[in-house]
């Protein structure tokens, strides 16, 4: 986070860090041509487009209460997936997730959860988890982008 306000609340701080990571990951796919954006650059087959697609599913799971039928498949873009389409979906998902975060009056309250799952974690736990999850994948995206065209940085 570039700004460090002296009197910000916990939710604003957590969301600020999460938003910075979200923007970083989304920015890594911009300008990467086909097929490099969807080509796995490591033995696991992880690609930039796959990471962004996966993170949209994770956001929908934790903040919107939607489940995925096949979690491993969320990392693999389909032939129909385009950079613009996945990027737009991710940004719309983040916007919806932020509405849920903003509407939460107390971070100790449960976050949305798919109906067939157990008790929902608190919104605080979800925000911290999403910072960890998005940060981990932002690091992956940094490495993948550097392998593609040498681009580094946030």
Secondary structure, DSSP 4 states (H G I P E B T S, - for coil): -----TT--HHHHHHHHHHHHHHHHHHHHTTPPTTTTTS--STT---HHHHHHHHHHHHHHHHH----S-GGGGGS--TT--HHHHHHHHHHHHHHHHHHHHH-S-TTSBPP--TTSSSPPBHHHHHHHHHHHHHHHHHHHHHHHHHHH-----
